Amino acid sequence: MSHVNPDPEPERTTGLEPGGGVPPGETPPAESSLPEAGPRQPDARHRGWARTPLTLILLLVVLIAAFFLVYALVLIL
């Protein structure tokens, strides 16, 4: 991909003093947009929950539920 310089050319831009300065009351030239500018797009692999953390959370929930079930059965018997 070729890169285009976004800065204006001083020789071809009106309203600039020698050395690139802008005289009082003159609006400086605007920069053109950069082709690489903009927010980065997230990688599709990093969306949502990963399998390992989700599996560990579900395992923890099942173990806690089993503990309370066994505890309730011990209290009843």
Buried (B, 14 or more C-beta within 10 A) or exposed (E): EEEEEEEBEEEEEEEBEEEEEEEEEEEEBEEEEEEEEEEEEEEEEEEEEEEEEEEEEEEEEEEEEEEEEEEEEEEEE
